[in-house]
Amino acid sequence: MNERERILDLVKKGILSSEEGLVLLENLAKQGKEPAGTPAEPEAPVKQPEEAAQPEAHDSALDELESKRAAAKTKLDTTTDELANLRRQIAANDEQIIVYDTMEDLDTLTPDKAEARLSLKGQNKELTAKATALEEERVNAKQELSDLERDLRKHQVHASFDKVLPDDWQEQVKSATADLGKTVSDATSQIGSIVKKTAKSVIDNVDWKDVTVRVPGIVTQRFTHTFNFEKNAATVVDVNVANGDVHFNTWDKDDIQVIANVRLFGKVEGDPFTAFSERSRIEADDDSFIFQVPNKRIEANLTISLPRREFDHLAARTLNGNINFEDIHGKDFFVKTTNGDLRFRNTHAVMLEAENVNGSVKAVDSALKTAVLSTVNGDTRFAGQSNSLKLTTVNGDAKVTISKPLASVAATSVNGDVKLALPLEQGISGHAKTRFGSIRSRMQDVKTPNKLMHTLDFDRPGATLATVNISTVTGDILLKDTDLNK
């Protein structure tokens, strides 16, 4: 290899720059000779150590960047793990707070539970502040890692650029780009033709009525379990369920039986029944029977069979679900739901208080000494015997049918009709009022109002005198005698 070829080789390898190579070639040309394979002139060896030091400095910079990148990644991973642990703790506290809130909605929150809820809220406030600070650290660490990786890629690209890129790379790129454009154009045409043919074939041959599209949903687990409490003499029953229907009936045994159809929402670790038990409160002794499921992630549909006896106190509450009473006897009943219907059939009680928000409240074939039935959006209805009765609703009808004389009855509605039927022998001292509707009466010995009347005071003699107050705003009022033959 002569001196000229050696200079060109050093330029290609990057040891000499293009300017330095040109200077050496000009010096050779001035000498007017082509030296044989002799050691390089003094100028070249002087430049070689400086140029050879550049790869070593470049490798040192790469090592430093790699070290910084590893430290930044470790910091990011540590911060992410700590933040995940904090968020899991906050989520667990939030779930327990929701349980306490549900217990408050069901009127079962004790002072100890209220204090525990307040403590959890304080913990979550502190944990949230820590999580906010950690999230800021995580974002900064992620940005630092991203910057280091970008710098590292730049150094790696520069290091390999001169080694692998040929001299005619521009011409090769242009040629490859042209070939690629032609190939893509041909492939696009072929794919378009295939798609059109496939779509036409699918449309012509598929019976779309038989196609079932599966949409992902929430993970749920179901199970059914029967709880038996043998020879249970409890006279106080307390049932609270966040989500689910509750049906009470009686049987000829001294046992209390609960058939629970349970559905757990979300992923649950371990056995579903164990998870249900951990989130419920079930207690039974000779004085009281308690069955509470205050967790909103659990739907529990309960069928409760009670012994045929008189209960001192029976409370049933649910947020989302129906509650049914059938052939239950007792003294003090309190029933409440937010979204659902309340039904009472052949229910005997000294006092019944039934509250609803979105749904109807109906008691039929029942004997209630005192009853208060109320709802906001739904109908209220009572048919049976009572001494003192009060029905209220906002958006719905109020209907009362009394089979035996009583002492007082009140029925009100805002947007709905009010219908009242009393026994023929019932004495009455009543007041009826509507603002935009009409009053109609088919009661015997009661003056028939004209169509323009919006207020009516009516009296009828009888052995038992009842105080009657009925009113509505937009609906009609209908009065009649009870037809006992129906």
BADO-195636 format. One line per 5 residues: number of its first residue (from 0); their letters; for each residue x, y, z negated of C-alpha. Coordinates in nm, 3 decimals, always signed. Layout:
N
NUM> a> X Y Z | ...
# end
This chain:
486
0> mnere> +0.000 +0.000 +0.000 | +0.150 +0.336 +0.105 | +0.128 +0.661 -0.094 | -0.169 +0.799 +0.104 | -0.376 +0.485 +0.047
5> rildl> -0.287 +0.485 -0.323 | -0.407 +0.845 -0.361 | -0.738 +0.761 -0.190 | -0.781 +0.454 -0.413 | -0.726 +0.663 -0.727
10> vkkgi> -0.986 +0.915 -0.608 | -1.243 +0.636 -0.544 | -1.181 +0.487 -0.888 | -1.240 +0.825 -1.050 | -0.892 +0.854 -1.197
15> lssee> -0.817 +1.153 -0.975 | -1.068 +1.419 -0.884 | -1.133 +1.511 -0.522 | -0.948 +1.844 -0.559 | -0.642 +1.674 -0.708
20> glvll> -0.642 +1.416 -0.430 | -0.656 +1.689 -0.165 | -0.358 +1.868 -0.325 | -0.152 +1.547 -0.322 | -0.246 +1.473 +0.039
25> enlak> -0.149 +1.828 +0.145 | +0.188 +1.786 -0.027 | +0.245 +1.462 +0.166 | +0.156 +1.634 +0.491 | +0.405 +1.918 +0.424
30> qgkep> +0.684 +1.666 +0.372 | +0.605 +1.530 +0.723 | +0.653 +1.167 +0.638 | +0.457 +0.855 +0.540 | +0.633 +0.706 +0.234
35> agtpa> +0.644 +0.334 +0.188 | +0.506 +0.147 -0.112 | +0.711 +0.341 -0.369 | +0.612 +0.463 -0.714 | +0.375 +0.752 -0.705
40> epeap> +0.508 +1.108 -0.708 | +0.547 +1.281 -1.042 | +0.224 +1.475 -1.001 | +0.005 +1.162 -0.998 | +0.149 +0.994 -1.308
45> vkqpe> +0.115 +1.324 -1.494 | -0.259 +1.329 -1.415 | -0.324 +0.961 -1.486 | -0.300 +0.970 -1.868 | -0.543 +1.265 -1.883
50> eaaqp> -0.791 +1.096 -1.651 | -0.758 +0.757 -1.827 | -0.840 +0.925 -2.158 | -1.185 +1.026 -2.025 | -1.336 +0.670 -2.038
55> eahds> -1.201 +0.626 -2.390 | -1.363 +0.953 -2.505 | -1.682 +0.851 -2.329 | -1.689 +0.515 -2.512 | -1.634 +0.696 -2.843
60> aldel> -1.932 +0.924 -2.775 | -2.147 +0.621 -2.691 | -2.047 +0.451 -3.017 | -2.134 +0.763 -3.215 | -2.475 +0.788 -3.047
65> eskra> -2.544 +0.419 -3.112 | -2.462 +0.466 -3.481 | -2.690 +0.769 -3.510 | -2.967 +0.585 -3.326 | -2.946 +0.286 -3.563
70> aaktk> -2.966 +0.516 -3.867 | -3.264 +0.703 -3.722 | -3.446 +0.378 -3.641 | -3.389 +0.247 -3.994 | -3.528 +0.568 -4.139
75> ldttt> -3.833 +0.550 -3.910 | -3.906 +0.186 -4.000 | -3.874 +0.255 -4.372 | -4.102 +0.559 -4.355 | -4.358 +0.368 -4.147
80> delan> -4.369 +0.080 -4.398 | -4.411 +0.316 -4.693 | -4.688 +0.505 -4.511 | -4.869 +0.180 -4.427 | -4.860 +0.071 -4.792
85> lrrqi> -5.000 +0.406 -4.903 | -5.280 +0.389 -4.649 | -5.371 +0.035 -4.755 | -5.395 +0.151 -5.116 | -5.610 +0.450 -5.015
90> aande> -5.839 +0.223 -4.811 | -5.878 -0.019 -5.103 | -5.964 +0.269 -5.336 | -6.210 +0.409 -5.081 | -6.386 +0.073 -5.056
95> qiivy> -6.423 +0.055 -5.433 | -6.548 +0.415 -5.442 | -6.811 +0.322 -5.182 | -6.921 +0.036 -5.407 | -6.960 +0.278 -5.697
100> dtmed> -7.148 +0.523 -5.473 | -7.382 +0.242 -5.370 | -7.437 +0.153 -5.733 | -7.528 +0.516 -5.795 | -7.776 +0.505 -5.506
105> ldtlt> -7.924 +0.192 -5.662 | -7.939 +0.365 -6.004 | -7.705 +0.108 -6.161 | -7.392 +0.319 -6.213 | -7.278 +0.298 -6.576
110> pdkae> -7.067 +0.570 -6.747 | -6.761 +0.341 -6.740 | -6.801 +0.286 -6.367 | -6.850 +0.660 -6.313 | -6.524 +0.729 -6.499
115> arlsl> -6.346 +0.461 -6.293 | -6.475 +0.621 -5.973 | -6.346 +0.962 -6.085 | -6.005 +0.809 -6.160 | -5.991 +0.644 -5.816
120> kgqnk> -6.075 +0.974 -5.648 | -5.789 +1.140 -5.839 | -5.550 +0.863 -5.733 | -5.656 +0.899 -5.371 | -5.595 +1.273 -5.384
125> eltak> -5.234 +1.216 -5.496 | -5.182 +0.930 -5.251 | -5.320 +1.140 -4.966 | -5.072 +1.419 -5.043 | -4.785 +1.167 -5.040
130> atale> -4.914 +1.015 -4.717 | -4.925 +1.359 -4.554 | -4.562 +1.425 -4.648 | -4.456 +1.080 -4.527 | -4.642 +1.128 -4.201
135> eervn> -4.447 +1.449 -4.142 | -4.120 +1.267 -4.213 | -4.224 +0.986 -3.980 | -4.299 +1.230 -3.698 | -3.962 +1.403 -3.744
140> akqel> -3.778 +1.069 -3.755 | -3.960 +0.953 -3.442 | -3.866 +1.274 -3.260 | -3.502 +1.243 -3.371 | -3.490 +0.883 -3.249
145> sdler> -3.644 +0.984 -2.918 | -3.383 +1.259 -2.868 | -3.096 +1.022 -2.949 | -3.227 +0.756 -2.713 | -3.257 +1.015 -2.436
150> dlrkh> -2.897 +1.129 -2.489 | -2.782 +0.768 -2.500 | -2.952 +0.692 -2.170 | -2.787 +0.996 -2.011 | -2.440 +0.880 -2.116
155> qvhas> -2.508 +0.526 -1.999 | -2.632 +0.648 -1.662 | -2.333 +0.876 -1.615 | -2.097 +0.593 -1.710 | -2.239 +0.353 -1.456
160> fdkvl> -2.322 +0.604 -1.185 | -1.974 +0.637 -1.038 | -1.901 +0.263 -1.075 | -2.196 +0.122 -0.888 | -2.297 +0.398 -0.647
165> pddwq> -2.146 +0.356 -0.298 | -2.022 +0.645 -0.087 | -2.308 +0.620 +0.158 | -2.578 +0.601 -0.113 | -2.780 +0.884 +0.042
170> eqvks> -2.811 +0.705 +0.376 | -2.897 +0.377 +0.202 | -3.164 +0.544 -0.011 | -3.323 +0.706 +0.292 | -3.324 +0.374 +0.477
175> atadl> -3.466 +0.183 +0.179 | -3.733 +0.448 +0.125 | -3.842 +0.428 +0.484 | -3.859 +0.048 +0.469 | -4.050 +0.062 +0.141
180> gktvs> -4.303 +0.309 +0.281 | -4.367 +0.085 +0.579 | -4.399 -0.225 +0.357 | -4.639 -0.051 +0.117 | -4.851 +0.074 +0.405
185> datsq> -4.879 -0.277 +0.551 | -4.955 -0.431 +0.210 | -5.220 -0.167 +0.137 | -5.398 -0.243 +0.459 | -5.393 -0.618 +0.391
190> igsiv> -5.509 -0.578 +0.028 | -5.791 -0.345 +0.133 | -5.913 -0.599 +0.385 | -5.898 -0.882 +0.127 | -6.084 -0.677 -0.135
195> kktak> -6.362 -0.587 +0.108 | -6.409 -0.949 +0.213 | -6.402 -1.073 -0.149 | -6.651 -0.811 -0.267 | -6.890 -0.895 +0.016
200> svidn> -6.861 -1.266 -0.064 | -6.929 -1.207 -0.435 | -7.231 -0.986 -0.368 | -7.377 -1.237 -0.123 | -7.323 -1.551 -0.331
205> vdwkd> -7.351 -1.456 -0.701 | -7.690 -1.466 -0.876 | -7.653 -1.162 -1.099 | -7.945 -1.269 -1.318 | -7.732 -1.555 -1.450
210> vtvrv> -7.429 -1.337 -1.527 | -7.368 -1.281 -1.900 | -7.131 -1.006 -2.007 | -6.971 -1.065 -2.346 | -6.907 -0.740 -2.534
215> pgivt> -6.661 -0.746 -2.826 | -6.826 -0.677 -3.162 | -6.752 -0.661 -3.531 | -6.611 -0.976 -3.687 | -6.872 -1.138 -3.911
220> qrfth> -6.892 -1.452 -4.122 | -7.216 -1.616 -4.231 | -7.309 -1.871 -4.492 | -7.610 -1.985 -4.693 | -7.594 -2.074 -5.059
225> tfnfe> -7.855 -2.175 -5.316 | -7.809 -2.056 -5.674 | -7.994 -2.259 -5.940 | -8.035 -2.135 -6.297 | -8.199 -2.419 -6.486
230> knaat> -8.438 -2.367 -6.779 | -8.394 -1.994 -6.763 | -8.622 -1.803 -7.003 | -8.524 -1.449 -6.897 | -8.804 -1.190 -6.898
235> vvdvn> -8.590 -0.905 -6.761 | -8.496 -0.929 -6.393 | -8.263 -0.686 -6.216 | -8.188 -0.733 -5.846 | -7.986 -0.481 -5.643
240> vangd> -7.876 -0.532 -5.284 | -7.709 -0.276 -5.059 | -7.815 -0.442 -4.733 | -8.070 -0.718 -4.696 | -8.427 -0.828 -4.758
245> vhfnt> -8.548 -0.947 -5.099 | -8.851 -1.174 -5.134 | -8.996 -1.263 -5.476 | -9.234 -1.554 -5.525 | -9.326 -1.797 -5.802
250> wdkdd> -9.314 -2.174 -5.842 | -9.408 -2.436 -6.101 | -9.060 -2.482 -6.246 | -8.882 -2.321 -6.540 | -8.578 -2.256 -6.323
255> iqvia> -8.481 -1.944 -6.131 | -8.364 -2.017 -5.780 | -8.200 -1.778 -5.535 | -8.150 -1.877 -5.171 | -7.898 -1.633 -5.025
260> nvrlf> -7.836 -1.594 -4.653 | -7.518 -1.389 -4.647 | -7.329 -1.215 -4.370 | -6.988 -1.057 -4.434 | -6.882 -0.775 -4.202
265> gkveg> -6.516 -0.735 -4.114 | -6.225 -0.971 -4.160 | -6.226 -1.151 -4.494 | -5.930 -1.347 -4.625 | -6.004 -1.687 -4.775
270> dpfta> -6.336 -1.856 -4.837 | -6.646 -1.642 -4.755 | -6.831 -1.757 -5.067 | -6.536 -1.660 -5.287 | -6.523 -1.319 -5.120
275> fsers> -6.897 -1.279 -5.179 | -6.865 -1.378 -5.545 | -6.582 -1.130 -5.601 | -6.795 -0.848 -5.460 | -7.113 -0.938 -5.652
280> riead> -7.239 -0.944 -6.008 | -7.444 -1.249 -6.100 | -7.540 -1.307 -6.463 | -7.812 -1.517 -6.624 | -7.903 -1.585 -6.985
285> ddsfi> -8.220 -1.631 -7.190 | -8.285 -1.255 -7.201 | -8.200 -1.120 -6.858 | -8.125 -1.223 -6.502 | -7.898 -0.997 -6.295
290> fqvpn> -7.818 -1.040 -5.927 | -7.636 -0.742 -5.773 | -7.461 -0.710 -5.436 | -7.363 -0.340 -5.412 | -7.110 -0.379 -5.128
295> kriea> -7.220 -0.219 -4.799 | -7.007 -0.463 -4.598 | -7.229 -0.749 -4.713 | -7.579 -0.827 -4.592 | -7.760 -1.057 -4.835
300> nltis> -8.113 -1.176 -4.760 | -8.249 -1.324 -5.082 | -8.546 -1.549 -5.153 | -8.598 -1.554 -5.530 | -8.829 -1.810 -5.689
305> lprre> -8.937 -1.718 -6.043 | -9.124 -1.928 -6.302 | -9.495 -1.857 -6.342 | -9.482 -1.631 -6.646 | -9.515 -1.267 -6.738
310> fdhla> -9.198 -1.060 -6.710 | -9.131 -0.763 -6.935 | -8.933 -0.566 -6.678 | -8.855 -0.631 -6.314 | -8.641 -0.393 -6.106
315> artln> -8.555 -0.441 -5.740 | -8.355 -0.195 -5.533 | -8.207 -0.197 -5.185 | -8.071 +0.062 -4.946 | -8.145 -0.109 -4.617
320> gninf> -8.399 -0.387 -4.632 | -8.753 -0.495 -4.711 | -8.878 -0.599 -5.055 | -9.176 -0.834 -5.092 | -9.361 -0.936 -5.409
325> edihg> -9.600 -1.229 -5.395 | -9.796 -1.359 -5.694 | -9.571 -1.188 -5.952 | -9.707 -1.098 -6.296 | -9.546 -0.866 -6.547
330> kdffv> -9.554 -0.542 -6.740 | -9.315 -0.286 -6.594 | -9.208 -0.303 -6.229 | -8.976 -0.058 -6.052 | -8.908 -0.109 -5.681
335> kttng> -8.710 +0.118 -5.450 | -8.569 +0.114 -5.097 | -8.437 +0.373 -4.853 | -8.488 +0.205 -4.517 | -8.743 -0.074 -4.517
340> dlrfr> -9.094 -0.171 -4.621 | -9.231 -0.249 -4.967 | -9.505 -0.514 -4.986 | -9.701 -0.634 -5.290 | -9.957 -0.913 -5.270
345> nthav> -10.147 -1.053 -5.567 | -9.922 -0.854 -5.798 | -10.036 -0.795 -6.157 | -9.860 -0.532 -6.366 | -9.919 -0.274 -6.633
350> mleae> -9.704 -0.022 -6.446 | -9.577 -0.029 -6.088 | -9.357 +0.244 -5.945 | -9.261 +0.197 -5.580 | -9.042 +0.451 -5.398
355> nvngs> -8.947 +0.457 -5.032 | -8.797 +0.697 -4.778 | -8.823 +0.542 -4.433 | -9.090 +0.276 -4.440 | -9.433 +0.192 -4.571
360> vkavd> -9.553 +0.098 -4.920 | -9.849 -0.139 -4.942 | -10.010 -0.323 -5.234 | -10.307 -0.550 -5.156 | -10.512 -0.795 -5.362
365> salkt> -10.334 -0.658 -5.668 | -10.433 -0.551 -6.018 | -10.224 -0.260 -6.143 | -10.322 -0.063 -6.450 | -10.106 +0.230 -6.339
370> avlst> -9.946 +0.257 -5.997 | -9.739 +0.524 -5.822 | -9.668 +0.452 -5.454 | -9.465 +0.706 -5.258 | -9.279 +0.735 -4.930
375> vngdt> -9.157 +1.004 -4.690 | -9.188 +0.849 -4.346 | -9.449 +0.576 -4.351 | -9.795 +0.475 -4.467 | -9.908 +0.412 -4.823
380> rfagq> -10.190 +0.172 -4.895 | -10.354 +0.023 -5.201 | -10.633 -0.235 -5.209 | -10.740 -0.390 -5.538 | -10.796 -0.291 -5.900
385> snslk> -10.635 -0.005 -6.088 | -10.703 +0.237 -6.370 | -10.478 +0.521 -6.258 | -10.349 +0.545 -5.904 | -10.132 +0.792 -5.713
390> lttvn> -10.029 +0.768 -5.346 | -9.808 +1.022 -5.167 | -9.656 +1.040 -4.820 | -9.526 +1.309 -4.586 | -9.544 +1.156 -4.241
395> gdakv> -9.805 +0.882 -4.254 | -10.152 +0.784 -4.369 | -10.266 +0.725 -4.726 | -10.539 +0.463 -4.766 | -10.706 +0.361 -5.094
400> tiskp> -10.963 +0.084 -5.138 | -11.078 +0.027 -5.496 | -11.280 -0.283 -5.586 | -11.365 -0.193 -5.950 | -11.422 +0.144 -6.122
405> lasva> -11.112 +0.337 -6.227 | -11.026 +0.654 -6.421 | -10.828 +0.862 -6.171 | -10.699 +0.851 -5.816 | -10.484 +1.095 -5.618
410> atsvn> -10.379 +1.057 -5.256 | -10.188 +1.315 -5.053 | -10.030 +1.340 -4.709 | -9.879 +1.617 -4.501 | -9.897 +1.478 -4.149
415> gdvkl> -10.152 +1.200 -4.167 | -10.504 +1.099 -4.262 | -10.629 +1.021 -4.612 | -10.891 +0.747 -4.651 | -11.067 +0.672 -4.979
420> alple> -11.314 +0.394 -5.058 | -11.466 +0.366 -5.409 | -11.719 +0.122 -5.559 | -12.082 +0.224 -5.533 | -12.122 +0.233 -5.912
425> qgisg> -11.820 +0.462 -5.952 | -11.890 +0.805 -6.099 | -11.692 +1.077 -5.923 | -11.566 +1.426 -5.994 | -11.363 +1.498 -5.686
430> haktr> -11.186 +1.760 -5.477 | -11.083 +1.712 -5.113 | -10.887 +1.957 -4.902 | -10.740 +1.968 -4.551 | -10.594 +2.263 -4.366
435> fgsir> -10.620 +2.172 -4.000 | -10.830 +1.855 -4.007 | -11.187 +1.772 -4.097 | -11.366 +1.606 -4.389 | -11.610 +1.322 -4.326
440> srmqd> -11.809 +1.131 -4.586 | -12.025 +0.819 -4.584 | -12.046 +0.797 -4.963 | -12.388 +0.748 -5.113 | -12.517 +1.039 -5.324
445> vktpn> -12.242 +1.267 -5.195 | -12.327 +1.569 -4.982 | -12.224 +1.525 -4.621 | -11.987 +1.807 -4.524 | -12.016 +1.987 -4.193
450> klmht> -11.744 +1.968 -3.933 | -11.609 +2.314 -4.010 | -11.548 +2.251 -4.378 | -11.186 +2.217 -4.491 | -11.256 +2.194 -4.864
455> ldfdr> -11.509 +1.978 -5.045 | -11.595 +1.947 -5.414 | -11.812 +1.643 -5.470 | -11.971 +1.478 -5.773 | -12.158 +1.156 -5.828
460> pgatl> -12.297 +1.019 -6.154 | -12.192 +0.680 -6.282 | -12.106 +0.479 -6.591 | -11.732 +0.535 -6.535 | -11.626 +0.880 -6.417
465> atvni> -11.318 +0.904 -6.195 | -11.116 +1.217 -6.126 | -11.040 +1.227 -5.753 | -10.790 +1.460 -5.582 | -10.710 +1.403 -5.216
470> stvtg> -10.547 +1.638 -4.969 | -10.370 +1.659 -4.635 | -10.239 +1.934 -4.410 | -10.278 +1.821 -4.049 | -10.490 +1.507 -4.091
475> dillk> -10.850 +1.418 -4.162 | -11.011 +1.304 -4.486 | -11.254 +1.010 -4.480 | -11.470 +0.912 -4.779 | -11.684 +0.600 -4.810
480> dtdln> -11.811 +0.333 -5.048 | -11.618 +0.010 -5.084 | -11.768 -0.275 -4.886 | -11.710 -0.574 -5.112 | -11.841 -0.817 -4.851
485> k> -11.538 -0.769 -4.630
# end
